[in-house]
């Protein structure tokens, strides 16, 4: 067991894991390794939008992601037909714009361009350095609800050192459906407890843990922008907790 505790919760890091038992690491992408808020706001900055403050953008993204999540859950429970997340993002943007009162500010072409920004998400500063630290010791893979096309583009664009790209699209579902974690286990050819799931979303880690994976939480305080309030608290059931991917890599390299 590796344990390291700093003086404040923001820098606290620990691992209950024996790194020798971990063979592969699966990563959530949107929010965990990729900064969707910063990327989408930057993409939207080209459009002349009245009252486009940080608070307004946070509100738009909150509505957009909520509508997106509702549709993903409908796909999981069978009340909606499967569509790629790219299509769902485009469909739910209209709902978000209406709720934000920016409906008249975006043409249909503008909306298509803004929605396409989900395929250009930028990594957090610690993402690539952390992956580079881990790549020689572990098999690394995405395990995302994002589309295959978007993840392939992002991985290639930012030279992220993954051994494979896995998304829920391959089983026509979405996390936290157990089928998505089964996809990773089947693809790795490993026992579930030899796989570590890394995410900043507790629902994702809860489902991975229930499937038998080990889980590591990386808090992303700015996931929803400066006005956001994501749940970044520790939980007793986490197998590891680190303030960044590089900090997690250091824990796993001992």
N, C-alpha and C positions, 0 to 999 in steps of 0.2 A: 504494500500500500504506500502511495506517495501522498504526502499531505504538506501543503504550504499555506500559511495563513498570514495575510498582511494586516495592517492596522485598521483599515477601513473596509466596509462592505464592497465598495466600488472596485477595490483591487484584490479582494479575497480570491484565492484559488486553491482548489484541492482536487485530489483524485483518490477514489477508493479502489481503483482498478489495478490489476497486475497487467502491465503493458504486454507481457509475454503471451497473455491469453487473447489479445486482440489481433486479428489478422487483416481485417478490412474496416474501413470507415466510410459511412454513408452520410452525405451532407444535404441538409435542406439548403435551398439557395436563396429564394426571395426573402430578404430581411436578414437572414443569417450570414450569408457570404456576400450578398449583393444589396446595395443601397437603392431601393426602389424609390423612396421619397425624393432623394436628391436628384436622381436621374429623371423622374417624371416632371418635377418642378423645372428642371433645366430645359427639358424638351418643350414644356409649355410656355417658357419665357419668351419664345419667338412670337407668340400670339398676343395681340393687344387686348388684355382683359382688364376691365375696370375693377378696382378693389382687389387686385391679385396679391393680397398679403400672405404672409406665411400661415396665418390662421385660416384664411380662406382656402388655401391649398390643402392644408391639413384636413379641413372639412370635406373638400371634394374627394380626396383620397380615401377618407374614412367611409364615405358613402359608396365610393366605387368598389373598394375592397369588400365592404359588407354585401353589396349586391352580388359581387363575384362569388363570395363564400356561400351565399344562399343557393346560387345555381350549382356550385360544386356539390353541396350537400344533397340537392335534389337528384343529381346524377348518381350519387352513392346509393341513395335509398330507392332509386328506380322510378321516381316520379317525373324525371326529365330524361330525354335522350342524351346520349353522350355527344359532346362537342369538344373540340380542342380548346384549351384555355385561351388561345389567341382569339378564337371566335367569341368566347364568353366575355373576355375583356372588352371587345368591341361592342357587344350587345349591351353590356351593363354601363358603359360610359354614358350613353344617352340618359339613363336613369340618374346617374351621378350629376351630370350637368344640369338636369332639370332641378334637382334638389338644391344645387348650389346657386341657382338663379343665373347661371352663365349660359343658359341654353342658346341665346341668340348670338353669343360671342364666337361660336365655333361652327364653321361650315362642315359639311359631311367629309370633305377632304381633310380639313383640320382634325376632325375626330379620328379619321383613319390614321393620320400621322401620329397623333398623340397616343393612340392605342398601341401603335407599332413600337413605341418607346419601351414597352415591356420586354422586347427582344433585344434591347441594347443596354440593359441594366449594368451599372458599373460596380466593381467589387469594392468592399471596404478596404482601407489601406492595409490592414493586417491579413487580408485573405490570401493573396498570392504568397507572401513570405511564410505564412503558416503552413500552407499546402506544400511548399518547397521543403520545409523542415520535416514533413511527415512522409513524403513520397517514397523515400528509399526503404522505409521500414514497414509501410502498410499499403495495401491496395486501396485506392481512393476512387470514390464514385459520387456523382450527384444522385440524389433521390428527391426529386422535386415534383410539384404539381404543375410546373411550367411545361410548355410544349417542347417536344424534341427539337423542333427547328429553332426555337428561341434559345434553348440551352446550348445546342451545338454552336450557334453563332456567338453566344457570349463566351463560351469556353475558348473558342478559336480566337476571337477578337482580343481577349485579354491574356491569352497564353496561360490558361490555368491548367496545372499538371494533373489532370484526372486520368485514371486508367480506363474508365468507361463513363458513359453518360446514360443514366437511367432516369426515366420520368414515369409518372403515373399513367401517362398516355399509353404506355405499352400494355397496360391491363385495362384500359378504358375506364379508369376510375380516378379517385383522388385520395390523398391522405386525409383522414386517418383510417381509411379502409385497410384492413389487414392484408388484402391482396397486394397492396403496394409494397409492404415490407416483405411479403413472401417472394415478390419479384426480386428484391435485392438478395435474399438468402439463396434463392435458386440460381441467380446469376453468379454469385460468389462461390457457390458450392461449399458452403461452410455451415457449421452449427450456428444457430441464432446467437448464442452467447459469445461467439467469436467476432461478432459484428458490433461496432460502435456507431450509434446514430448521434449526429451533432446538429443541434438546432437552437434557435432562440424562441421557439414556440412550444409551450408546455403541452398543448394538445397533441402535437406531433411526437414528442418524447414519451408521453403517457402511452400512446398507441404502440410505439416501438418497444417500450419496456414490457407491455402486456404480451407482445409477440415473442419476447425473449431476448431482444437486443440489450446491450449495455447502452447507457445514454449519457450524453454530456451537454450541458447547457452553457451557451454563450450569450450573455445579456447584450442587447443592442438598444441602449437608451434613446438613440436618435432614429430608431426604425421608422417612426411615424412623423419625423421632423421635430423641430424645436418645441412645438406645441403639443406633441404627443405624450402619451403616458403609458408605455408598454409595461407589462408585468415582468420585472427583472429580478424578482426575489428568488432566493434559494429555496430548495425543497429537499426534504430528507431522503427522498427516493432517487435523487440524481446520483449517478455514479461518479460524475466529475462536474466541476463548475470552474469556469475561467473567464476573465474579463475580455479576452481576445483569443483569436485562433493561435497566435504565436505563443501566448501563455499556455494554452492547452497543449500545444506541440511540445513545449518544454516539460510539462508534466508527464507526457507520454514517452518522452525520450530518456527517462531516468531508469 
